[in-house]
Amino acid sequence: MTEYSFICDKEDGGCGNVFIVTMNRNTYTSHQACPKCQQTQAVHRHFQNDTPTICMDPQTLGMRAEKNKMSREAQQHITEKHRQ
């Protein structure tokens, strides 16, 4: 699940409310209703409050590296770098 922030933009007739919607990346939609005023036309993504949430464990990293035909040394270097 990923958090996406939205704003009900006052310049487009909204109330100015900034809110967060949690959803799966594969079901993401930018069409949201403001929970405060129920406006939909003025709601836009508010990227300023978004934080990237990418997490990959070393085992997954190794599997991806193997799939991409990286050398063992390159795999180990990347794994160690991300453990720090």
N, CA, C and O atoms as a GROMACS GRO file, in nm:
protein
  336
    1MET      N    1   0.084  -0.118   0.000
    1MET     CA    2   0.000   0.000   0.000
    1MET      C    3   0.090   0.125   0.000
    1MET      O    4   0.195   0.128   0.063
    2THR      N    5   0.045   0.224  -0.071
    2THR     CA    6   0.120   0.349  -0.082
    2THR      C    7   0.028   0.465  -0.048
    2THR      O    8  -0.091   0.463  -0.080
    3GLU      N    9   0.084   0.565   0.017
    3GLU     CA   10   0.008   0.685   0.050
    3GLU      C   11   0.029   0.791  -0.058
    3GLU      O   12   0.142   0.819  -0.098
    4TYR      N   13  -0.081   0.848  -0.103
    4TYR     CA   14  -0.078   0.955  -0.202
    4TYR      C   15  -0.147   1.076  -0.142
    4TYR      O   16  -0.256   1.064  -0.086
    5SER      N   17  -0.084   1.193  -0.153
    5SER     CA   18  -0.146   1.313  -0.098
    5SER      C   19  -0.215   1.391  -0.210
    5SER      O   20  -0.168   1.397  -0.323
    6PHE      N   21  -0.328   1.450  -0.174
    6PHE     CA   22  -0.409   1.527  -0.266
    6PHE      C   23  -0.442   1.661  -0.201
    6PHE      O   24  -0.436   1.676  -0.079
    7ILE      N   25  -0.478   1.758  -0.284
    7ILE     CA   26  -0.522   1.888  -0.236
    7ILE      C   27  -0.650   1.926  -0.309
    7ILE      O   28  -0.662   1.908  -0.430
    8CYS      N   29  -0.744   1.979  -0.234
    8CYS     CA   30  -0.867   2.034  -0.292
    8CYS      C   31  -0.836   2.181  -0.319
    8CYS      O   32  -0.851   2.266  -0.231
    9ASP      N   33  -0.794   2.210  -0.440
    9ASP     CA   34  -0.733   2.338  -0.477
    9ASP      C   35  -0.833   2.454  -0.474
    9ASP      O   36  -0.935   2.452  -0.542
   10LYS      N   37  -0.802   2.554  -0.392
   10LYS     CA   38  -0.887   2.673  -0.382
   10LYS      C   39  -0.898   2.748  -0.514
   10LYS      O   40  -1.002   2.805  -0.545
   11GLU      N   41  -0.791   2.748  -0.594
   11GLU     CA   42  -0.792   2.818  -0.722
   11GLU      C   43  -0.892   2.756  -0.820
   11GLU      O   44  -0.935   2.821  -0.915
   12ASP      N   45  -0.927   2.630  -0.798
   12ASP     CA   46  -1.024   2.562  -0.883
   12ASP      C   47  -1.160   2.550  -0.816
   12ASP      O   48  -1.245   2.472  -0.860
   13GLY      N   49  -1.183   2.626  -0.709
   13GLY     CA   50  -1.312   2.627  -0.641
   13GLY      C   51  -1.323   2.531  -0.525
   13GLY      O   52  -1.433   2.510  -0.473
   14GLY      N   53  -1.211   2.473  -0.483
   14GLY     CA   54  -1.211   2.379  -0.371
   14GLY      C   55  -1.195   2.448  -0.237
   14GLY      O   56  -1.194   2.571  -0.228
   15CYS      N   57  -1.181   2.366  -0.132
   15CYS     CA   58  -1.174   2.420   0.005
   15CYS      C   59  -1.032   2.435   0.058
   15CYS      O   60  -1.013   2.492   0.165
   16GLY      N   61  -0.932   2.385  -0.014
   16GLY     CA   62  -0.793   2.397   0.030
   16GLY      C   63  -0.747   2.282   0.118
   16GLY      O   64  -0.633   2.283   0.166
   17ASN      N   65  -0.832   2.184   0.140
   17ASN     CA   66  -0.798   2.070   0.225
   17ASN      C   67  -0.690   1.984   0.160
   17ASN      O   68  -0.697   1.954   0.040
   18VAL      N   69  -0.589   1.945   0.238
   18VAL     CA   70  -0.487   1.852   0.195
   18VAL      C   71  -0.514   1.721   0.266
   18VAL      O   72  -0.528   1.719   0.389
   19PHE      N   73  -0.523   1.611   0.191
   19PHE     CA   74  -0.555   1.482   0.253
   19PHE      C   75  -0.476   1.370   0.188
   19PHE      O   76  -0.422   1.386   0.078
   20ILE      N   77  -0.469   1.258   0.256
   20ILE     CA   78  -0.391   1.143   0.209
   20ILE      C   79  -0.485   1.026   0.183
   20ILE      O   80  -0.576   0.999   0.262
   21VAL      N   81  -0.462   0.959   0.072
   21VAL     CA   82  -0.538   0.839   0.037
   21VAL      C   83  -0.438   0.724   0.027
   21VAL      O   84  -0.334   0.737  -0.039
   22THR      N   85  -0.468   0.612   0.092
   22THR     CA   86  -0.383   0.495   0.087
   22THR      C   87  -0.445   0.394  -0.008
   22THR      O   88  -0.561   0.356   0.008
   23MET      N   89  -0.367   0.351  -0.107
   23MET     CA   90  -0.417   0.253  -0.204
   23MET      C   91  -0.300   0.177  -0.264
   23MET      O   92  -0.185   0.218  -0.252
   24ASN      N   93  -0.331   0.066  -0.329
   24ASN     CA   94  -0.230  -0.011  -0.400
   24ASN      C   95  -0.187   0.065  -0.524
   24ASN      O   96  -0.266   0.137  -0.585
   25ARG      N   97  -0.062   0.049  -0.562
   25ARG     CA   98  -0.012   0.116  -0.682
   25ARG      C   99  -0.086   0.068  -0.806
   25ARG      O  100  -0.108   0.147  -0.899
   26ASN      N  101  -0.125  -0.058  -0.811
   26ASN     CA  102  -0.192  -0.109  -0.930
   26ASN      C  103  -0.338  -0.069  -0.939
   26ASN      O  104  -0.401  -0.089  -1.043
   27THR      N  105  -0.395  -0.014  -0.832
   27THR     CA  106  -0.534   0.034  -0.836
   27THR      C  107  -0.541   0.186  -0.821
   27THR      O  108  -0.648   0.241  -0.796
   28TYR      N  109  -0.426   0.253  -0.837
   28TYR     CA  110  -0.421   0.398  -0.821
   28TYR      C  111  -0.513   0.470  -0.919
   28TYR      O  112  -0.521   0.436  -1.037
   29THR      N  113  -0.582   0.569  -0.866
   29THR     CA  114  -0.660   0.660  -0.950
   29THR      C  115  -0.647   0.800  -0.893
   29THR      O  116  -0.646   0.819  -0.771
   30SER      N  117  -0.636   0.898  -0.980
   30SER     CA  118  -0.623   1.036  -0.934
   30SER      C  119  -0.760   1.101  -0.914
   30SER      O  120  -0.767   1.215  -0.867
   31HIS      N  121  -0.865   1.032  -0.946
   31HIS     CA  122  -1.000   1.086  -0.928
   31HIS      C  123  -1.046   1.058  -0.786
   31HIS      O  124  -1.093   0.949  -0.754
   32GLN      N  125  -1.032   1.159  -0.700
   32GLN     CA  126  -1.066   1.146  -0.559
   32GLN      C  127  -1.164   1.256  -0.520
   32GLN      O  128  -1.164   1.364  -0.579
   33ALA      N  129  -1.245   1.228  -0.422
   33ALA     CA  130  -1.336   1.328  -0.367
   33ALA      C  131  -1.277   1.380  -0.236
   33ALA      O  132  -1.226   1.303  -0.155
   34CYS      N  133  -1.284   1.510  -0.216
   34CYS     CA  134  -1.234   1.570  -0.092
   34CYS      C  135  -1.320   1.521   0.024
   34CYS      O  136  -1.443   1.532   0.018
   35PRO      N  137  -1.259   1.467   0.130
   35PRO     CA  138  -1.339   1.419   0.243
   35PRO      C  139  -1.405   1.533   0.322
   35PRO      O  140  -1.499   1.509   0.398
   36LYS      N  141  -1.357   1.655   0.302
   36LYS     CA  142  -1.412   1.769   0.376
   36LYS      C  143  -1.533   1.830   0.306
   36LYS      O  144  -1.636   1.854   0.369
   37CYS      N  145  -1.522   1.855   0.174
   37CYS     CA  146  -1.630   1.924   0.102
   37CYS      C  147  -1.693   1.840  -0.010
   37CYS      O  148  -1.786   1.884  -0.077
   38GLN      N  149  -1.640   1.718  -0.029
   38GLN     CA  150  -1.690   1.626  -0.133
   38GLN      C  151  -1.668   1.674  -0.276
   38GLN      O  152  -1.723   1.616  -0.370
   39GLN      N  153  -1.590   1.780  -0.294
   39GLN     CA  154  -1.557   1.831  -0.427
   39GLN      C  155  -1.470   1.730  -0.501
   39GLN      O  156  -1.381   1.670  -0.440
   40THR      N  157  -1.492   1.710  -0.628
   40THR     CA  158  -1.407   1.620  -0.707
   40THR      C  159  -1.331   1.697  -0.816
   40THR      O  160  -1.218   1.661  -0.848
   41GLN      N  161  -1.391   1.800  -0.873
   41GLN     CA  162  -1.329   1.873  -0.984
   41GLN      C  163  -1.203   1.948  -0.942
   41GLN      O  164  -1.113   1.965  -1.024
   42ALA      N  165  -1.195   1.993  -0.818
   42ALA     CA  166  -1.082   2.074  -0.772
   42ALA      C  167  -0.970   1.991  -0.709
   42ALA      O  168  -0.868   2.047  -0.668
   43VAL      N  169  -0.986   1.859  -0.700
   43VAL     CA  170  -0.889   1.774  -0.633
   43VAL      C  171  -0.776   1.733  -0.729
   43VAL      O  172  -0.801   1.681  -0.838
   44HIS      N  173  -0.653   1.759  -0.684
   44HIS     CA  174  -0.534   1.727  -0.764
   44HIS      C  175  -0.431   1.662  -0.672
   44HIS      O  176  -0.435   1.680  -0.550
   45ARG      N  177  -0.337   1.587  -0.732
   45ARG     CA  178  -0.227   1.532  -0.653
   45ARG      C  179  -0.147   1.646  -0.592
   45ARG      O  180  -0.127   1.750  -0.654
   46HIS      N  181  -0.101   1.625  -0.470
   46HIS     CA  182  -0.021   1.724  -0.397
   46HIS      C  183   0.115   1.661  -0.372
   46HIS      O  184   0.144   1.614  -0.262
   47PHE      N  185   0.201   1.661  -0.475
   47PHE     CA  186   0.328   1.590  -0.471
   47PHE      C  187   0.423   1.642  -0.363
   47PHE      O  188   0.515   1.570  -0.323
   48GLN      N  189   0.402   1.761  -0.317
   48GLN     CA  190   0.490   1.822  -0.217
   48GLN      C  191   0.494   1.737  -0.089
   48GLN      O  192   0.598   1.730  -0.024
   49ASN      N  193   0.383   1.674  -0.053
   49ASN     CA  194   0.377   1.596   0.070
   49ASN      C  195   0.408   1.449   0.049
   49ASN      O  196   0.416   1.374   0.146
   50ASP      N  197   0.425   1.405  -0.075
   50ASP     CA  198   0.453   1.265  -0.102
   50ASP      C  199   0.596   1.230  -0.063
   50ASP      O  200   0.689   1.308  -0.083
   51THR      N  201   0.613   1.112  -0.008
   51THR     CA  202   0.746   1.060   0.022
   51THR      C  203   0.759   0.924  -0.045
   51THR      O  204   0.668   0.842  -0.036
   52PRO      N  205   0.869   0.900  -0.111
   52PRO     CA  206   0.885   0.770  -0.176
   52PRO      C  207   0.894   0.658  -0.074
   52PRO      O  208   0.958   0.674   0.030
   53THR      N  209   0.832   0.547  -0.103
   53THR     CA  210   0.832   0.434  -0.012
   53THR      C  211   0.872   0.308  -0.086
   53THR      O  212   0.790   0.220  -0.112
   54ILE      N  213   0.999   0.300  -0.121
   54ILE     CA  214   1.050   0.183  -0.189
   54ILE      C  215   1.137   0.106  -0.091
   54ILE      O  216   1.230   0.161  -0.033
   55CYS      N  217   1.106  -0.018  -0.075
   55CYS     CA  218   1.181  -0.102   0.017
   55CYS      C  219   1.209  -0.235  -0.051
   55CYS      O  220   1.119  -0.297  -0.107
   56MET      N  221   1.332  -0.277  -0.046
   56MET     CA  222   1.368  -0.403  -0.108
   56MET      C  223   1.466  -0.475  -0.016
   56MET      O  224   1.571  -0.420   0.018
   57ASP      N  225   1.432  -0.597   0.023
   57ASP     CA  226   1.523  -0.670   0.110
   57ASP      C  227   1.640  -0.725   0.030
   57ASP      O  228   1.630  -0.738  -0.092
   58PRO      N  229   1.752  -0.759   0.096
   58PRO     CA  230   1.871  -0.805   0.025
   58PRO      C  231   1.846  -0.930  -0.061
   58PRO      O  232   1.907  -0.944  -0.168
   59GLN      N  233   1.759  -1.019  -0.017
   59GLN     CA  234   1.733  -1.139  -0.095
   59GLN      C  235   1.667  -1.103  -0.228
   59GLN      O  236   1.706  -1.155  -0.333
   60THR      N  237   1.567  -1.014  -0.225
   60THR     CA  238   1.502  -0.970  -0.347
   60THR      C  239   1.601  -0.897  -0.436
   60THR      O  240   1.599  -0.914  -0.558
   61LEU      N  241   1.686  -0.817  -0.377
   61LEU     CA  242   1.787  -0.745  -0.453
   61LEU      C  243   1.879  -0.842  -0.525
   61LEU      O  244   1.912  -0.822  -0.642
   62GLY      N  245   1.920  -0.948  -0.456
   62GLY     CA  246   2.005  -1.049  -0.516
   62GLY      C  247   1.936  -1.121  -0.630
   62GLY      O  248   1.997  -1.149  -0.733
   63MET      N  249   1.808  -1.152  -0.613
   63MET     CA  250   1.732  -1.220  -0.718
   63MET      C  251   1.720  -1.131  -0.841
   63MET      O  252   1.734  -1.179  -0.953
   64ARG      N  253   1.695  -1.003  -0.821
   64ARG     CA  254   1.686  -0.911  -0.935
   64ARG      C  255   1.821  -0.897  -1.004
   64ARG      O  256   1.828  -0.892  -1.126
   65ALA      N  257   1.926  -0.892  -0.925
   65ALA     CA  258   2.059  -0.881  -0.983
   65ALA      C  259   2.091  -1.006  -1.065
   65ALA      O  260   2.147  -0.996  -1.175
   66GLU      N  261   2.056  -1.122  -1.013
   66GLU     CA  262   2.079  -1.247  -1.087
   66GLU      C  263   2.002  -1.247  -1.218
   66GLU      O  264   2.053  -1.289  -1.322
   67LYS      N  265   1.879  -1.200  -1.212
   67LYS     CA  266   1.795  -1.194  -1.332
   67LYS      C  267   1.858  -1.101  -1.436
   67LYS      O  268   1.848  -1.126  -1.556
   68ASN      N  269   1.921  -0.995  -1.390
   68ASN     CA  270   1.984  -0.900  -1.480
   68ASN      C  271   2.128  -0.939  -1.516
   68ASN      O  272   2.200  -0.861  -1.578
   69LYS      N  273   2.169  -1.058  -1.476
   69LYS     CA  274   2.300  -1.115  -1.511
   69LYS      C  275   2.417  -1.032  -1.457
   69LYS      O  276   2.517  -1.014  -1.526
   70MET      N  277   2.404  -0.982  -1.335
   70MET     CA  278   2.515  -0.911  -1.274
   70MET      C  279   2.614  -1.013  -1.218
   70MET      O  280   2.575  -1.124  -1.183
   71SER      N  281   2.738  -0.974  -1.211
   71SER     CA  282   2.839  -1.063  -1.153
   71SER      C  283   2.815  -1.074  -1.002
   71SER      O  284   2.751  -0.988  -0.942
   72ARG      N  285   2.866  -1.180  -0.944
   72ARG     CA  286   2.854  -1.199  -0.798
   72ARG      C  287   2.915  -1.081  -0.723
   72ARG      O  288   2.861  -1.037  -0.622
   73GLU      N  289   3.028  -1.030  -0.772
   73GLU     CA  290   3.093  -0.917  -0.706
   73GLU      C  291   3.003  -0.793  -0.707
   73GLU      O  292   2.992  -0.723  -0.607
   74ALA      N  293   2.939  -0.768  -0.821
   74ALA     CA  294   2.849  -0.652  -0.831
   74ALA      C  295   2.728  -0.671  -0.740
   74ALA      O  296   2.683  -0.576  -0.676
   75GLN      N  297   2.675  -0.793  -0.735
   75GLN     CA  298   2.561  -0.820  -0.647
   75GLN      C  299   2.598  -0.795  -0.502
   75GLN      O  300   2.524  -0.731  -0.428
   76GLN      N  301   2.714  -0.847  -0.461
   76GLN     CA  302   2.757  -0.832  -0.323
   76GLN      C  303   2.782  -0.685  -0.288
   76GLN      O  304   2.748  -0.641  -0.179
   77HIS      N  305   2.841  -0.610  -0.380
   77HIS     CA  306   2.865  -0.468  -0.359
   77HIS      C  307   2.734  -0.394  -0.336
   77HIS      O  308   2.723  -0.314  -0.243
   78ILE      N  309   2.635  -0.420  -0.419
   78ILE     CA  310   2.504  -0.354  -0.405
   78ILE      C  311   2.437  -0.395  -0.275
   78ILE      O  312   2.382  -0.310  -0.205
   79THR      N  313   2.441  -0.524  -0.242
   79THR     CA  314   2.379  -0.572  -0.118
   79THR      C  315   2.441  -0.505   0.003
   79THR      O  316   2.370  -0.457   0.091
   80GLU      N  317   2.574  -0.500   0.009
   80GLU     CA  318   2.643  -0.437   0.121
   80GLU      C  319   2.613  -0.288   0.128
   80GLU      O  320   2.596  -0.233   0.237
   81LYS      N  321   2.607  -0.223   0.014
   81LYS     CA  322   2.578  -0.079   0.010
   81LYS      C  323   2.440  -0.049   0.070
   81LYS      O  324   2.424   0.049   0.142
   82HIS      N  325   2.342  -0.134   0.042
   82HIS     CA  326   2.207  -0.110   0.090
   82HIS      C  327   2.183  -0.156   0.233
   82HIS      O  328   2.080  -0.122   0.292
   83ARG      N  329   2.274  -0.231   0.288
   83ARG     CA  330   2.262  -0.273   0.429
   83ARG      C  331   2.311  -0.165   0.524
   83ARG      O  332   2.280  -0.168   0.643
   84GLN      N  333   2.388  -0.069   0.473
   84GLN     CA  334   2.445   0.036   0.559
   84GLN      C  335   2.341   0.134   0.602
   84GLN      O  336   2.372   0.228   0.675
   0.00000   0.00000   0.00000
